[in-house]
Amino acid sequence: MREIIAIYWKEISDAMRDRRTLMMVLASSLLLVPVLLFVFSTVMSQVESQAVDRTVLAVNMKDAPGLENYILRQGYQIKQAPADYEEKSRTKELTKPVLLIAENFENTLAQAKRVELEIAYDTSNRQAEMGLGPLRRLLNGYVQERSGLDLMMRGVSPELLQMIAVKERHISRPDERKVTITGMLPMVLIMAIVMGGMFAAIDSTAGERERGSLEPLMMNPVSGLQLAVGKTAAVASVSVLIVILTVTSFFPAQSVIANEALRAEFQFGVKDALAFLVVLVPLAAALSSLQVALSLTCKTFKEANVRNQLLSLTVSFLPLFFILNPGKEPAWLGWVPVMAQTQMMNQVLKGELVSLSAIAIALAVCSAIVVASLLFVAKKMRQVVME
């Protein structure tokens, strides 16, 4: 144990020596979640502002007095669109879509002829596109009202055309939290883990091989297993530190959320943080051991960097399964590293209890990965000297 601790502190000292890389990793782990939540909340606020802004930009509204009356009755204001609305929409000076009304709109309707309403907006103008939904709902309401009045004028009840009423009934628990954008946070945490421990893993293995300092280290009276445990523990410590800092950043991140709905949705407390740590610490150890094993098979820092980048990319994209497949998760997901942790973190974000069996399975799988990686690294350490 004395030799393992000595190797551990030696690797920690080496990792701390590269201050620039260390500060970059630590700063990103602290700032990533607050920045993402701030950006997400700002975008949501822009979408909601379009829904709240009760203004309609229109061209030729004078030919549609009935439509004008309906829009005003819904609490909207009508403004004349500028003559150069197309150019201003392209340059993003206009932040709303423009309603185009055909000439003699009302007279054409009175003759029971089909007429069209056009909505003009530039598809590259994201703010204008956000206002498309509210305007469509407003016009659909007008169409339904006008159709109902026309039927009544002909002595036909509008209810005959709508004999079925559709209602929604929500069956979620009262204490269940809604998860929308915050469902991406587990993926952010996974990325922080794999990126946080990667540089330490590469430097302690392929980096030392390239510098020629790994062979002298193995000439000391220590076994390959002691070297494997010491190096892996050091890399895992860096990864766990990244996990703690990233999870801790969730607390100040709540204060920078600029959207009320997202702030109400993202209720992250101490119990949630502890649950995240229980889920993520074993995963950090497993991924660190894999990174050490993978890096040891490389002779140069560059080669190890490329392989670890591929591993990081693969691991980071696994949580996308839950976005692409929003249905019921199959039972085998609990046995798949990263995906099992993502599933449990989503349950925590929803306010659900994570079962002890799920935690036990994830812990067993992570432990198996750590043991297998340590045995591989211990065997590979002695082979490196002979190469």
N, C-alpha and C positions, 0 to 999 in steps of 0.2 A: 504493500500500500504506500510505503514511503516513496518508492520509485515512481509509482503512478502519479502521486501528488506533485513530485518534482517535475515530471514531464508535463503535467497539467499546467503548472504555473509558468513553465517555460513557454508553452504554446500561447497562454493568455498574454504573457509579456510581448511575444512576437506580434500577436494580433493588435495589441494596444499601441505598438510602435508605429504602425501606419496610421497616423492621426487623421490624415486627410480622408482616406477611405472610411475610417471608423466614424468620423463626424458626419460624413455624407450619409452613411447608412442610418445612424442614429437620428439625424435630422429628418430624413425621409420617413422614418417610422413614426415620428412624433407629428409630422405635418401632413402626411398623406391623407389620413381620414378626415381631419378638419377641413382641408382644402376641398376634398371630394364632396363632403356634405354641404359646404358653402356653395359650390358650383351647382350641385343638384338642386338645392333649395332655391337658388337664384333663378334657374330655369323653370322650376315649378311655379315660382311667383310670377314670372313672365306669362306663363300659360294661364294662370288664374286671373291675372290682370286683364287679359283679353276677354275672359268670360265675364268679369265684373264691369269692364268698360262698356256702358250701354249707349254706344254711339254707332250709327250706321252711316257710312259714306255711300252716297247714291248719285246716279246720273239720270236725269229726266224723271224725277219723282213726281213732277206736276201731272204726268199722264197716268198716274196710278193713285188717285185719291183714296180708294178703298184700302190699298196696301199701306199708304201713309197713315191712315186712321188706325189700322191694326197695329202698326209698329209703335205709334205714339201711345196706344192703350196698353202696350206691354211695358211701358216705362222707358222706352228708348228715345234718344234724340236723333234727328236726321240732319245730316250736314251735306251740303253740295260738294261732291268730289271735284278736285281741281281738273282743269281741262287737260293738263299733261300728266294725268294720273298713271299712265303706263310708264313713262320715264321715271317718275318719282317712286313707283313701286320697284323698278329695277335698281335704282340707286338707294333703295331702303329708306327714303325720306318718309314714305307712307308706311305705317305700321299696321294697317288694317286692309282687308279686302274691300273691293268696290262693287256695289250692286248696280248692274246695268239694266235699265228698264226700256223696253221697246216703245217706239212711238205708237200712240193710240192704243196703249195697253188696256185701258178700261173699256174702250169701245169694242175692242176685239173680244174681250171676255163677255160683254153684253150680247154679242152675236153668237155666243156658244161656240166660239172657235178656240183652238188650242194656241196658247201663247207661251213664251219662254222667258224666264228670268235668268240672267247670267251673273256670275260672280267672277270678277277679274282679280287676279293676284299673280305675282311672280313667284314661281316655285322655288327660287333661290332665296326668297325673302321669308325667313323662318318666322318672324314675328307676325307678318301678315297671314301666313298659313295657320298660325295658332288661333287666329280669329275666325277661321273658316267654319269650325264646328258650331259656335254660338249663332252665327248668321244662318247656317243651314237649318238649325232647329227653329229659328224664328220664322223663316220662310215656310218650312213644313207646317208649322202651326197655322200660318195664314192660309195655306192651300187647303188644309183640313176644314178650317172654318168656312172658307168660301165655298168649298164643295158641299158642306152641310147646308149652307143657306140656299144654294141652288136647288138641292133636292127638296128642301122644305117648300120653296116657291112652287115646285111642281107637285106638291102634295105627297111627297115620299119622305118617310121618316129616315134620317141618317142612321138610326140604330139598326135598321134592317141590313145595312152593309157591314155592321160590326156587331155580330151576335155573340162573339167571344171576347171576354175581357181578360187581359193578361196582367197578373200582379207578381211582384217579387216578395219572397219571404226569406229573410236571412236566418240561417241556422247556426251561425258561429256563436261561440260562448261570449257572454257579456264582457269577460275579462281578457278575451283574446285580442292581441294586438294585430293591427293591419301591417303587412309587410309589402312594400312596393319597391322603391329604389333602394331601401336599406337591405334588401335581399342580396345586393351586390357586395356588401361589406365582408362576408366570409371569404369571397374570392380575393379581396384586397388583403386580408390577413394572411391567406395562404401565400400570396405573392411576397409579402413582407418576410415571411419565414424563409422561403427558398432563396430569396435574394440576400437576406441578412447573413446567413451562415455560409453562403457560397464562397465568398472571398477568403474567409478564414480557413475553410476546408482546402481550397486550392493552394493557399500559401503554405499550409503545414504539411503538404504532401508533394504535389508536383513542383511547387515553388522551391521547396528544400532540395528536391532532386536536381532541379535546374541549377541551383546555387552550389550544389555539392556538399550541403551540410546535413543531408539525411543519413549518408553512410557513416560519418563519424558518430552520429547520435546512436546508431544501432550497434556500434562497437562497444558501447557501455554494457556493463553486466545487467541487462534487463531483457526480459523475454518479449517476443513479438506481441503477445496479448497485453502486456503492460503498456507497450508503446501504443497499441490500438486503443486501449481504454483511455489513456491519458490524452491522446490527440482528439479522439471523438468527444470526450467529455468537455474539452476546451471549446471545440466548435459548437457543441450543443449548448454550452453556456452562453455563447454569443447569440445563438438563435433564440434561446429562452429570454434573454434580455430584450431582444427585438420584439418578441411576443408581448412581454410585460409593458414595454413602452407604447406599443401600438394600441393595446387594449386600454391602457391608461389614457391615451389621447382621446378616447371616446367621450370622456367626461367634459373636458373643455370644448370638444367639438360641438356639443349640444348648444353651447352659447353662441356659436357663429351661424346657426341655421337661420336663414332669413325667411323661411316659409312656415306659417303657423301650422298647416296640416302636417308637414314633415316633422315639425318639432313635437307635435302631439303623438305622432306615430313612433318616433325614435325615443323611447323611454328606457335609457340604459342606466341601471343601478349597480350597486356593489355586488349583489347576488348574481347579476348577469355577468359581471366581470369575472367573478370567481368561477362561474360555470364555464366561461370561455377559456380560462386558464387550465381548468381540469381537462378540457377537451384538447387544447392546443399544445400543452407542454409535452405530452408523449409523442405527438406528431412531430414537433420540432426536433426531438431526440432521434426519431426514426429517419427523418429527412437528412439530418446532419450526418448520421452514420452512413447513409447512402452516398452522400456527397463526398465524404472522406474516402469510401471504398472506390467510387468512380474516379476521383482525382488521383488516387494512388496508381491506377493503371496507366496514367499518362506520364510522359517523360518531360514535358515542357509545360510552363504556365499557360501558354496560348492554347495548347491542345486540351488541357483540363478545362479552360474557360469555355471553349466551344462545346464540349460535352456537357458541362454543367448548365450551360445556357439551354441546351436541348432538353435536359431533365427539368429545368425550371419552367420552360414553355409547356411541356407536357403536363406537369403538375398543376400549373396555373390555369390550364384550360379544362381540367376535369370538373370543376364546379359549374361550368357552363351546361352540364347535363341537366341541372335543375331548372335552368332558364329555357332550354330547348325542349325539355320534357316535363311540363308542369303538372302532370298527372300524379297518381299515387306511386310512391317510390317502391321499387321491388325490394324484397327482404335481403337479397344478396348485397345490397349497397352497404349494409352495416359491416361487411367484411372487407370492403375496399378502402384502403387508406386514402385520405384527402376527401373522398366523397362521403364517407361516414362522418367525418368531422364537420363537413359543410352541412350535412343533414341535421346534425345535433345543434350547430350554431343557429341555423334557421329556426329550429324549435325554440331555442332560447330567445331569439328576437321576437317570436310570436307570443312569448309569455307561457309557453308550454313546458311541462316537466320532462326532462330527459331521463329515460329509463336507465336504471343501474345496469341492466343487461347490455344495453347498447354501449355504455361507457366501458364495461368489462371486456366486451368483444374488441372494441377499438384499442384498448390498452394491451390486450393479448396480441393483437396483430402487430402493433407498433413494437412491442417487446421482442417478438419473433424477428422483425426486421433488424432491430438493433443487434441482437445476438448473432444473426447470420452475417451481418456486416462486420462485426467485431472479429468473428472467426476468419472471415475472408481477409480482412486487413492484417490480422496477426500472421497468417500464412504468407501473405504477399510481402510483408515487411522483410522477411528473410530472403525471399526470392529477389528482391530489389538489389540486395548486396551482390548477388551472384551475376546479375545482368551486366 
